[in-house]
Structures are given as structure tokens and as C-alpha cells.
Amino acid sequence: MKLKDLLSKEAKIVGDDSVEITSLTFKSVEVHAGSLYFCIKGENFDGHDFAREVSSLGASAIVVEKLQEVNIPQVLVKDSRKALSEMCAKFYGNPEKKLKFIGITGTNGKTTSTFIIREILKEAGYKVGVVGTQGAFINGRSYKCSLTTPDPTELYALFKKMVDRNVDYVVMEASAHAIFLEKLEGIEFEVGVITNITQDHLDFFNTMKHYEDTKISFLNSKHIKTAVVNIDDERVRRNLKKIDVPTITYGLNNPADVFALDVEKSLTCSKFVVNAFDNVFNVECPLVGEFNVYNLLDSISTCFSLGINERVIIKALKKVKAPLGRFSVMNISSNITAIIDFAHTPDGMENVLKTIKGVYFERLVCVFGCGGNRDTGKRSIMGNIAEKYSNFIVLTSDNPRFEDPAKILDDIERGMKKTNHVKIVDRREAIKYALGLVADGGVVAILGKGGELYQDINGVKTPYNDFEEIEKAL
């Protein structure tokens, strides 16, 4: 594709606009002959500093916010990030204009909600693509993704695959980082869902207000046509006036357009009555816990807004399977159960542990840690929550990244008052130890990693999986 075919009206070209472009990237290590390199300012690096390097590597042109001393064509723009999304769309033939999008943001529940909505849409006869924490899924095939919401270079390549495979709807997670960094620029969502806003990512956003404002900024006419919001979440509720599109509310404790009644607690399924705009019907679904009732309600609300009737919804919900590592129950014996969950925030942890205590009355042992180089403020809070619901806690390593895992456990321990815990840095040994504690019966809740297939230690992603380690321990 010629460079001139990628340019917006606002862009100014310095040099030959007829050079051939064969790839787009903002990573200097990916540059080769024919690349268009985007000079983007990040937290730690400024892409403009690599302009000469990428020129010597054979880049056909660069996109800049300020002109550089290089001998290749330069595209001058106000915002390189915004230009990246716009040019990726053109490079892949504007696939976003041939698909219908549903975007889900919020601290917890995004992944499960995408899977529920996918099942309902499939039952309604649509072909569906999913993009999120567990990767991308296109008509039954899975693809790895580098991030919850991939960068535009990766995202639009996925959209092109979806168009080629005749996908109708794309259900995708919209992370706070993606919203703030404008990765979703140019995508119009039929529905935008917000599940909740609780503490997370303060290492990046610094304050809850900044994080909250970023999440809420997704719910406006620039991005979406209809909003679906959790009316029971205080931070969501106080921002309702900022939402300038038709809004559907759902919840359990406040007046809402869509709500649930007579919720039955079980470790095998959820049963409740739904009232959706005065359409009343019974729901039964294999997903368990009050937090999953909320995920089901946001999914029902979304699909009602798309015109899907309750008969389709009822049938689909009976088939829904939780994503791997989202309250995955492993029955080890008649009286020993392991539950693996991705819960890595205070709110997520409390939801999982409260659900287990609500339906299971034997010994509960909790195994968890916290990620390194991330929000340190939540560590002691999670220690306190674990102590509140558990008979015993095994503190262990999660993804320590570049931090000392022992120090992370010390941070968690500061929120704990009792002595009913032990620190075992090696996660494999921690799981073995925890299973030994319930040899006479009980539940082991292993939290934080869910279905992840690695541990991130000093920048190296070492193969690791909680499910496999339980099997080995047994």
C-alpha cells in the first residue's frame, strides 16, 4: 500500500508519499524494509528517540509529532497514538466498518461477560468474535493476544480475520489502559457495558478518580450508541449524568431496568428470576456466585438492547461455560474441592471467597499473592480480606515481575492481624502445602492467575499453570 493511501486530511507529509508500506509498527525491534514506524511517547521511552535507528533498519517512513533529522519520508501529526489507530484501520481495509461491536469495561467481570454474550449471540444465529484477557476467538478458533485490549497493529489484523470469516459481532474487553491510550479510536460500539469500578491499576492511574474518570469516558457518544450500567456500583451510579446516550440499568439492590429475584445459591449453578423491562422469566446457568449473577444481568441487558428475545437467552444461558480460571471448580474427592480463579483485586477476591463461604461450610484455605510492579496499595487490603473469609491462608508468589516476591508477601501480611497464615514463595510448593491442609476435607481457593500459562519473573515468562500444579500435587 502506498503511504499516501494511509494519510488522514490532517496529516502533513514531508518527503515522497508514494513509498510502499508493507507493515505498521511502533516497536523499533519489529522494523524492517517497508515498515511505517510510529514515534509514540510512552511512560519510559519516546519513539522519536529511535527515528535514526529505524531509518537505518530500512523503514520506509515514520509518523512523528515533531520532525526528525532523517532521510526518509515523515508524516507529521498532532497525536501519533490516534494516527496509529486510524492508519491501521486503513491498512487492513477498514474492517471495523463491516463488523458490529460490543465493548465491556469495568474492573471485574469483563471476560466472563464476553463469553456469556457470545453464547447468546451464537444461539441467536450470529457468528461471533471475542477479544479479551484470554485471547481472541473467531468461530471456534483461538489466537493469542499480547494484552487484554491489543494494540491497534494487532487488533485490526484480528478484525480483518473476522471479516474474512464472516463474523457479525465482535464482543471485546475495553481495558482502562486502552481507553486512556485511545486504542479504540474510530470503533463505534453498538453497546458499551460497565460492570463495576473498584481498586486496580493505581500504579498507572495514581488515583481512583483518574481511573474512574477513564472508565466512565468510554460511555459517551464518541464511542457507543447504548450504555448498559451496573446501578448497584456506587462509582458508576454517581457518574450517570455524564453518559450522553440511551442507558439501560441492571442490578440487584437498586431500582433497575433489568434485575434478578429469588437468587438460589449453589456451587453447581445459579437459578433466579429475571425482570427485563417487565418481561419476567426464569434463568438457570452453570455459572455460580452473586458476582456471576451481575455478569449474567449485564449480558441479558445487552442482548435485550439488540432485540434478542428471552427464549433465545434462556436456552443459551443453560449452555454457558465459564472461561478457564474463572471460578473453575475441581472436585478432587468427595470432600475436597479446589477452586481456581483469576481474582487479583480486593473486590474480585471478596466476591470469590464470599461465594465459597456462602455455599460451603467446611475448611477454607486460600492461596494467593499479588503482582509485582503494580498497584501496591491493594496488597494489605487483600490480606485483610483473605483473613476475613479463610480458615488459613498460604501467601505465595503471583507474577512478581521485577520485584522481590518475598517483599510482596511482606506487603500483603501488613494487612493481616492473626497468625493463621504461612508464607511460601514457590507457588508450586504453596499449592502442595494447601492441599495437605484439607486432606480431611475442605476447599482450597487458588487465586490470582486463573488460566494463565506462565509466571512473569524478572522479565521472563516461565511456563506455569495452577491447574497443572494441582494435578501434579495430587
C-alpha positions as CSV (number, residue, x, y, z in Angstrom):
1,M,0.0,0.0,0.0
2,K,1.2,3.5,-0.8
3,L,1.9,5.8,2.1
4,K,-0.4,8.5,0.6
5,D,-3.3,6.0,0.9
6,L,-2.9,5.8,4.7
7,L,-2.9,9.5,5.4
8,S,-5.7,11.5,7.0
9,K,-6.6,15.0,5.9
10,E,-4.8,16.5,8.9
11,A,-1.5,14.7,8.3
12,K,1.3,16.6,6.6
13,I,3.8,14.7,4.5
14,V,7.5,15.7,4.3
15,G,9.1,13.7,1.5
16,D,7.8,11.1,-1.0
17,D,4.3,10.0,-0.2
18,S,4.4,7.2,-2.9
19,V,6.7,4.9,-0.9
20,E,5.4,1.4,-0.4
21,I,4.3,0.4,3.1
22,T,4.2,-3.4,3.9
23,S,3.8,-3.2,7.7
24,L,2.9,-0.8,10.6
25,T,4.7,-0.8,14.0
26,F,5.6,1.4,17.0
27,K,8.2,-1.1,18.2
28,S,11.7,-0.5,16.8
29,V,12.6,-4.2,17.1
30,E,9.9,-5.0,14.6
31,V,11.1,-2.6,11.9
32,H,12.2,-4.0,8.6
33,A,12.3,-2.8,5.0
34,G,8.8,-1.4,4.1
35,S,7.8,-0.6,7.7
36,L,5.9,2.5,8.7
37,Y,7.2,3.4,12.2
38,F,5.1,5.4,14.6
39,C,7.1,7.6,17.1
40,I,4.9,7.3,20.2
41,K,5.7,8.7,23.6
42,G,5.4,6.2,26.4
43,E,5.9,6.1,30.1
44,N,9.6,5.2,29.9
45,F,10.5,5.8,26.2
46,D,9.9,8.2,23.4
47,G,9.7,6.7,20.0
48,H,11.1,9.8,18.5
49,D,14.5,8.9,20.0
50,F,14.6,5.8,17.7
51,A,13.9,7.7,14.5
52,R,17.5,7.4,13.2
53,E,17.8,3.8,14.2
54,V,14.6,2.7,12.4
55,S,15.7,4.7,9.4
56,S,18.9,2.7,9.2
57,L,16.9,-0.5,9.6
58,G,15.0,0.2,6.4
59,A,11.8,1.8,7.5
60,S,10.0,3.3,4.5
61,A,8.7,6.2,6.6
62,I,8.0,7.4,10.1
63,V,5.0,9.1,11.8
64,V,6.1,11.9,14.1
65,E,4.7,14.7,16.3
66,K,7.9,16.7,15.6
67,L,10.1,16.5,12.6
68,Q,13.3,14.4,12.9
69,E,16.7,14.6,11.2
70,V,16.3,11.5,9.0
71,N,16.4,11.0,5.2
72,I,13.1,9.1,4.8
73,P,9.6,10.4,4.4
74,Q,7.9,11.8,7.6
75,V,4.2,12.1,8.4
76,L,3.6,15.0,10.8
77,V,0.6,14.6,13.0
78,K,-0.7,16.0,16.3
79,D,-1.2,12.7,18.0
80,S,0.9,9.6,17.0
81,R,-1.3,7.2,19.0
82,K,-4.5,8.4,17.3
83,A,-2.8,8.2,13.9
84,L,-1.7,4.6,14.7
85,S,-5.4,3.6,15.1
86,E,-6.5,5.5,12.0
87,M,-3.8,4.2,9.8
88,C,-4.1,0.6,11.0
89,A,-7.8,0.7,10.1
90,K,-7.0,1.9,6.5
91,F,-4.1,-0.6,6.2
92,Y,-6.4,-3.5,6.8
93,G,-9.2,-2.2,4.7
94,N,-11.4,-0.6,7.4
95,P,-12.7,-3.9,8.8
96,E,-14.3,-2.0,11.7
97,K,-16.9,-0.7,9.3
98,K,-18.0,-4.2,8.4
99,L,-18.5,-5.5,12.0
100,K,-20.8,-4.7,14.9
101,F,-19.1,-4.2,18.2
102,I,-20.0,-4.7,21.9
103,G,-17.4,-3.3,24.3
104,I,-17.2,-4.2,28.0
105,T,-15.2,-2.2,30.5
106,G,-15.0,-2.4,34.3
107,T,-12.6,-3.7,36.9
108,N,-14.0,-7.2,37.2
109,G,-16.4,-9.4,35.1
110,K,-15.3,-8.4,31.7
111,T,-14.0,-11.7,30.4
112,T,-17.0,-13.8,31.7
113,S,-19.5,-11.3,30.3
114,T,-17.9,-11.5,26.8
115,F,-18.3,-15.3,26.9
116,I,-21.9,-15.1,28.1
117,I,-22.8,-12.6,25.4
118,R,-21.0,-14.7,22.8
119,E,-23.1,-17.7,23.7
120,I,-26.4,-15.8,23.5
121,L,-25.5,-14.2,20.1
122,K,-24.5,-17.7,18.8
123,E,-27.8,-19.1,19.9
124,A,-29.5,-16.2,18.0
125,G,-27.7,-17.3,14.8
126,Y,-24.9,-14.8,14.6
127,K,-21.2,-15.5,14.0
128,V,-19.2,-14.0,16.9
129,G,-15.6,-13.0,17.6
130,V,-14.2,-12.3,21.1
131,V,-11.2,-10.3,22.1
132,G,-10.0,-10.2,25.7
133,T,-7.8,-11.4,28.5
134,Q,-7.8,-15.0,27.3
135,G,-7.0,-14.1,23.7
136,A,-9.1,-13.8,20.6
137,F,-11.7,-16.4,19.5
138,I,-13.1,-16.4,15.9
139,N,-15.7,-19.0,15.0
140,G,-14.2,-21.6,17.4
141,R,-10.5,-20.9,16.7
142,S,-8.3,-19.2,19.3
143,Y,-5.5,-16.7,18.8
144,K,-3.1,-15.4,21.4
145,C,-3.2,-11.7,22.3
146,S,-0.4,-9.7,23.9
147,L,-2.8,-7.6,26.0
148,T,-6.5,-7.6,27.2
149,T,-7.2,-5.0,24.5
150,P,-4.4,-5.4,21.9
151,D,-2.6,-2.6,20.3
152,P,-4.1,-1.3,17.0
153,T,-1.5,-3.1,14.9
154,E,-2.6,-6.4,16.4
155,L,-6.3,-5.5,16.9
156,Y,-7.0,-4.5,13.3
157,A,-5.3,-7.7,12.0
158,L,-7.7,-9.6,14.1
159,F,-10.7,-7.6,12.8
160,K,-9.5,-8.4,9.2
161,K,-9.5,-12.1,10.1
162,M,-13.0,-11.8,11.5
163,V,-14.3,-10.1,8.4
164,D,-12.7,-12.8,6.2
165,R,-14.5,-15.4,8.4
166,N,-17.9,-13.6,8.0
167,V,-18.2,-12.6,11.7
168,D,-21.2,-10.5,12.5
169,Y,-20.5,-9.3,16.1
170,V,-17.3,-8.7,18.0
171,V,-17.5,-8.8,21.8
172,M,-14.4,-7.3,23.3
173,E,-13.0,-6.1,26.6
174,A,-12.1,-2.4,26.8
175,S,-9.4,-2.1,29.4
176,A,-8.8,1.2,31.2
177,H,-5.3,1.5,29.6
178,A,-6.8,1.0,26.1
179,I,-9.4,3.7,26.7
180,F,-6.8,6.2,28.1
181,L,-4.3,5.4,25.3
182,E,-7.0,5.8,22.6
183,K,-6.5,2.3,21.2
184,L,-10.2,2.1,20.4
185,E,-10.2,5.3,18.3
186,G,-12.5,5.0,15.3
187,I,-14.5,2.0,16.6
188,E,-18.2,2.6,17.1
189,F,-19.8,0.2,19.6
190,E,-23.4,-0.8,19.4
191,V,-23.4,-1.3,23.2
192,G,-20.9,-0.2,25.8
193,V,-21.1,-2.1,29.2
194,I,-19.6,-1.1,32.5
195,T,-19.5,-3.9,35.1
196,N,-18.1,-2.0,38.1
197,I,-15.3,0.3,39.2
198,T,-13.1,-0.9,42.1
199,Q,-9.4,-0.5,43.0
200,D,-6.9,-1.6,40.4
201,H,-4.1,-0.3,38.2
202,L,-3.3,2.6,40.5
203,D,0.4,2.1,39.6
204,F,-0.6,3.6,36.2
205,F,-3.5,5.9,37.1
206,N,-2.2,7.1,40.5
207,T,-5.7,7.9,41.9
208,M,-9.1,6.2,41.9
209,K,-10.6,9.4,40.4
210,H,-8.3,9.2,37.4
211,Y,-9.1,5.5,37.0
212,E,-12.8,6.1,37.5
213,D,-13.0,9.0,35.0
214,T,-11.1,6.9,32.4
215,K,-13.6,4.1,32.7
216,I,-16.6,6.4,32.5
217,S,-15.2,8.2,29.5
218,F,-15.9,5.1,27.4
219,L,-19.6,5.6,27.9
220,N,-20.3,8.5,25.6
221,S,-21.5,9.1,22.1
222,K,-17.9,9.3,20.8
223,H,-17.6,5.5,21.4
224,I,-21.0,3.9,21.9
225,K,-24.7,4.0,20.9
226,T,-26.2,2.5,24.0
227,A,-24.9,2.1,27.6
228,V,-25.5,-0.8,29.9
229,V,-24.5,0.0,33.5
230,N,-24.4,-1.6,36.9
231,I,-26.7,0.6,39.0
232,D,-25.6,-1.1,42.2
233,D,-22.0,0.2,41.8
234,E,-21.6,3.5,43.7
235,R,-18.9,4.9,41.4
236,V,-20.9,4.0,38.3
237,R,-24.1,5.4,39.8
238,R,-22.7,8.8,40.6
239,N,-21.5,9.3,37.0
240,L,-24.8,8.6,35.3
241,K,-25.3,12.2,34.3
242,K,-22.0,12.1,32.3
243,I,-23.4,9.4,29.9
244,D,-25.0,11.1,26.9
245,V,-26.5,8.0,25.2
246,P,-29.6,5.9,25.9
247,T,-28.8,3.9,29.1
248,I,-30.0,0.6,30.4
249,T,-29.5,-0.1,34.1
250,Y,-29.2,-3.5,35.8
251,G,-28.8,-4.6,39.4
252,L,-30.0,-6.5,42.5
253,N,-30.3,-3.8,45.1
254,N,-31.5,-0.6,43.4
255,P,-34.4,0.1,41.0
256,A,-33.2,-1.0,37.5
257,D,-34.5,-1.8,34.0
258,V,-33.2,-5.4,34.4
259,F,-33.0,-7.1,37.8
260,A,-33.0,-10.5,39.4
261,L,-35.2,-12.0,42.1
262,D,-35.2,-15.2,44.2
263,V,-31.5,-16.0,43.6
264,E,-30.6,-19.5,44.6
265,K,-27.0,-20.2,45.9
266,S,-25.2,-23.3,44.8
267,L,-21.7,-24.4,43.8
268,T,-23.1,-26.1,40.6
269,C,-25.4,-23.4,39.1
270,S,-27.3,-20.2,39.5
271,K,-31.1,-20.0,39.4
272,F,-33.1,-16.8,39.6
273,V,-36.0,-14.9,38.1
274,V,-35.2,-12.0,35.7
275,N,-37.4,-9.0,35.1
276,A,-36.2,-7.3,32.0
277,F,-38.3,-4.3,31.0
278,D,-41.3,-6.2,32.6
279,N,-40.5,-9.4,30.7
280,V,-40.3,-11.9,33.5
281,F,-38.7,-15.3,33.0
282,N,-36.6,-18.0,34.9
283,V,-32.9,-18.4,34.3
284,E,-30.7,-21.3,35.1
285,C,-27.0,-21.2,34.3
286,P,-23.9,-23.2,35.3
287,L,-22.1,-20.0,36.5
288,V,-22.2,-19.5,40.2
289,G,-21.9,-16.7,42.7
290,E,-23.6,-13.3,43.1
291,F,-20.8,-11.7,41.0
292,N,-21.8,-14.0,38.1
293,V,-25.4,-13.0,38.6
294,Y,-24.3,-9.5,37.8
295,N,-22.4,-10.8,34.8
296,L,-25.5,-12.6,33.6
297,L,-27.6,-9.5,34.1
298,D,-25.3,-7.2,32.1
299,S,-25.3,-9.8,29.3
300,I,-29.1,-10.2,29.3
301,S,-29.4,-6.4,29.3
302,T,-27.0,-6.1,26.3
303,C,-28.8,-8.8,24.3
304,F,-32.2,-7.3,25.0
305,S,-31.0,-4.0,23.7
306,L,-30.0,-5.8,20.5
307,G,-33.5,-7.2,20.1
308,I,-32.8,-10.8,21.2
309,N,-35.8,-12.4,22.9
310,E,-36.0,-14.2,26.2
311,R,-36.5,-17.7,24.6
312,V,-33.1,-17.5,23.0
313,I,-31.5,-16.1,26.1
314,I,-32.9,-18.8,28.4
315,K,-31.7,-21.5,26.0
316,A,-28.2,-20.0,25.6
317,L,-27.6,-19.5,29.3
318,K,-28.0,-23.2,30.1
319,K,-25.1,-23.8,27.7
320,V,-22.7,-21.1,29.0
321,K,-19.3,-22.3,30.3
322,A,-17.1,-20.1,32.4
323,P,-13.8,-19.1,30.9
324,L,-11.0,-21.2,32.2
325,G,-9.8,-20.0,35.5
326,R,-13.0,-18.0,36.4
327,F,-14.4,-19.9,39.4
328,S,-13.3,-23.2,37.9
329,V,-14.3,-26.0,40.3
330,M,-12.1,-29.1,40.6
331,N,-13.7,-31.9,42.7
332,I,-10.6,-33.7,44.0
333,S,-12.6,-36.2,46.1
334,S,-16.0,-36.5,47.8
335,N,-15.0,-33.9,50.4
336,I,-12.1,-32.0,48.9
337,T,-12.6,-29.2,46.3
338,A,-10.1,-26.8,44.6
339,I,-11.4,-23.6,43.1
340,I,-9.2,-21.6,40.7
341,D,-10.0,-18.0,40.0
342,F,-8.3,-15.0,38.3
343,A,-9.3,-12.7,41.2
344,H,-6.5,-10.3,41.6
345,T,-8.2,-7.2,43.1
346,P,-9.8,-6.7,46.5
347,D,-13.3,-6.7,45.1
348,G,-12.7,-9.8,43.0
349,M,-11.2,-11.7,45.9
350,E,-14.0,-10.8,48.2
351,N,-16.6,-11.9,45.7
352,V,-15.0,-15.3,45.2
353,L,-14.3,-16.1,48.9
354,K,-17.8,-14.8,50.0
355,T,-19.4,-17.1,47.4
356,I,-17.4,-20.1,48.7
357,K,-18.3,-19.4,52.3
358,G,-22.0,-18.9,51.4
359,V,-22.4,-22.4,50.0
360,Y,-19.6,-24.5,51.5
361,F,-19.2,-24.8,55.3
362,E,-16.1,-26.9,55.7
363,R,-12.5,-25.7,56.0
364,L,-11.4,-22.9,53.5
365,V,-7.7,-22.5,52.7
366,C,-6.8,-19.5,50.4
367,V,-3.7,-19.5,48.3
368,F,-2.8,-16.1,46.7
369,G,-0.2,-13.4,46.1
370,C,-0.1,-10.1,44.3
371,G,1.5,-9.0,41.1
372,G,4.9,-7.2,41.2
373,N,5.4,-3.6,39.8
374,R,1.6,-3.0,40.0
375,D,-0.7,-1.2,42.5
376,T,1.0,-1.8,45.9
377,G,-1.9,-0.3,47.9
378,K,-4.2,-3.2,47.3
379,R,-1.8,-5.8,48.8
380,S,-2.6,-5.2,52.5
381,I,-6.3,-4.8,51.7
382,M,-6.3,-8.3,50.0
383,G,-4.5,-9.8,53.0
384,N,-7.2,-8.4,55.3
385,I,-10.0,-9.8,53.0
386,A,-8.4,-13.2,52.8
387,E,-8.2,-13.4,56.6
388,K,-11.8,-12.3,57.0
389,Y,-13.2,-15.3,55.0
390,S,-10.5,-18.1,55.2
391,N,-9.6,-20.5,58.0
392,F,-6.0,-20.5,56.8
393,I,-4.0,-18.5,54.2
394,V,-0.9,-19.5,52.2
395,L,0.8,-16.4,50.8
396,T,2.7,-17.1,47.7
397,S,4.2,-15.6,44.5
398,D,1.9,-14.5,41.7
399,N,3.7,-12.6,38.8
400,P,6.5,-10.9,40.7
401,R,7.9,-9.3,37.6
402,F,10.9,-7.3,38.7
403,E,10.1,-7.2,42.4
404,D,11.3,-9.4,45.2
405,P,8.4,-11.8,45.8
406,A,9.2,-12.1,49.5
407,K,8.8,-8.3,49.8
408,I,5.4,-8.5,48.1
409,L,4.3,-11.1,50.7
410,D,5.5,-8.8,53.4
411,D,3.3,-6.1,52.0
412,I,0.3,-8.4,52.0
413,E,1.0,-9.5,55.5
414,R,0.8,-5.9,56.8
415,G,-3.0,-6.1,56.4
416,M,-3.3,-9.3,58.4
417,K,-3.7,-9.5,62.2
418,K,-3.8,-13.2,63.1
419,T,-1.3,-16.0,62.8
420,N,-3.4,-18.3,60.6
421,H,-1.1,-18.0,57.6
422,V,2.2,-19.0,56.2
423,K,4.5,-17.6,53.5
424,I,5.7,-19.9,50.8
425,V,7.2,-18.0,47.9
426,D,7.3,-21.1,45.5
427,R,3.8,-21.3,44.1
428,R,4.1,-25.0,43.4
429,E,5.1,-25.8,46.9
430,A,2.4,-23.5,48.3
431,I,-0.3,-25.4,46.4
432,K,1.0,-28.7,47.7
433,Y,1.1,-27.4,51.2
434,A,-2.5,-26.0,50.9
435,L,-3.9,-29.3,49.6
436,G,-2.3,-31.1,52.5
437,L,-4.2,-28.8,54.9
438,V,-7.5,-30.1,53.6
439,A,-6.7,-33.8,53.5
440,D,-9.6,-34.4,55.8
441,G,-12.0,-32.2,53.8
442,G,-12.4,-28.6,52.7
443,V,-11.9,-26.2,49.9
444,V,-8.6,-24.7,48.6
445,A,-9.2,-21.4,46.7
446,I,-6.2,-20.7,44.5
447,L,-6.5,-17.1,43.3
448,G,-4.7,-14.6,41.1
449,K,-3.6,-16.4,38.0
450,G,-6.7,-18.3,36.8
451,G,-6.0,-19.8,33.4
452,E,-2.6,-18.1,32.8
453,L,0.1,-20.3,31.4
454,Y,3.2,-18.6,32.8
455,Q,4.8,-16.8,35.7
456,D,6.4,-13.4,34.9
457,I,9.7,-13.4,36.8
458,N,12.4,-10.8,36.1
459,G,11.0,-10.2,32.6
460,V,10.9,-13.9,31.7
461,K,7.6,-15.7,31.2
462,T,8.3,-19.2,32.6
463,P,5.7,-21.9,31.8
464,Y,3.4,-22.4,34.7
465,N,-0.3,-23.2,35.3
466,D,-2.3,-23.6,38.5
467,F,-4.4,-26.5,37.1
468,E,-1.4,-28.5,36.1
469,E,0.2,-27.9,39.5
470,I,-2.8,-29.2,41.3
471,E,-2.7,-32.4,39.2
472,K,1.0,-32.8,39.9
473,A,0.5,-32.3,43.6
474,L,-2.2,-35.0,43.7
